Amino acid sequence: MSAQKDPTHSVEKSCGSIAQLCDPDRFFCAMFLPPATREAVFAIIALNCELSKALVLPVSASVTGPMAGLIRLQWWRDVVENPNVGRQARHDVAIALADLLESGRIAPSSLLTLIDAREAELCRLPDWTAWRKAMRDGAGEMQRIVGHLLGIQDKTLLDAVSQAGAAFGVGSLIRHLPQVLLSGRMPLPEEALQDAGLPHDSDGVALLNDDRLGALLKRLSIEGEAFLPDRSLIRRARLATLPVVLAMRDLKRGPVGPDTPGRGSGDRLAVMISGLRGR
């Protein structure tokens, strides 16, 4: 629940701050969007940050399993299905979502798809097929929402926007894999671990110290590149697909260390050029 607000507080400002702190890459890409769209996208990014908290399993997870995360995700389902739940809790992100839902700018089904993708990861993805679906329904659906907010209606183009989002999700996963694994999340399918000769119940620390992790990273890169849409479609929806600029770079690199500063000037300049061309 929200604490007592100061006079300068606003729900929009809160979502923007969460997005900037939690997901600086998507935040930076959103800065090139029209103001009204930008604020809505900040709310979606902030929601994704909230959903990600459900994937960080507590120390007691070996006893309780994913129950705590499932409870958190169910609360967000309740918020989507009944926006008054968030208003009554005075939760800034939930209030922002309520406004978007009640105005019809975002469909409840899209947000429920995001939540279902997070639940699938929380309950462990069994194989690559389930993993690909989770990427499309998670990072891909987030970007599809951006396309809708920008007024894109062509299904082929929206599908390309979704593919671009999924590719960004994979690139981001590769970039931040050490931090993700150390947080207690397991975003890799059990089939991937088995293919690498690792136990299906391997934890993040064990993976990071295993030489076979390199093979998994190569497979992730291949999977991510398979999501990349045709460049002609990207050019037709530059603003809706800006994160793919980073994806095409991240998919060719390995993970970065926890002490690595933010994006370098090359990455940011590439996004800026594409973003300005899309206006």
Sequence and secondary structure as in RCSB ss.txt:
>XXXX:A:sequence
MSAQKDPTHSVEKSCGSIAQLCDPDRFFCAMFLPPATREAVFAIIALNCELSKALVLPVSASVTGPMAGLIRLQW
WRDVVENPNVGRQARHDVAIALADLLESGRIAPSSLLTLIDAREAELCRLPDWTAWRKAMRDGAGEMQRIVGHLL
GIQDKTLLDAVSQAGAAFGVGSLIRHLPQVLLSGRMPLPEEALQDAGLPHDSDGVALLNDDRLGALLKRLSIEGE
AFLPDRSLIRRARLATLPVVLAMRDLKRGPVGPDTPGRGSGDRLAVMISGLRGR
>XXXX:A:secstr
      TT  HHHHHHHHHHHH HHHHHHHTTS HHHHHHHHHHHHHHHHHHHTTS  TTHHHHTTHHHHHHHHH
HHHHHH THHHHHHT HHHHHHHHHHHTTSS HHHHHHHHHHHHHHHT   SHHHHHHHHIIIIIHHHHHHHHHT
T   HHHHHHHHHHHHHHHHHHHHHTHHHHHHTT   S HHHHHHTT  TT  HHHHHT TTHHHHHHHHHHHHH
HH   HHHHHHTTGGGTHHHHHHHHTTS    TT  S  HHHHHHHHHHHHHT 
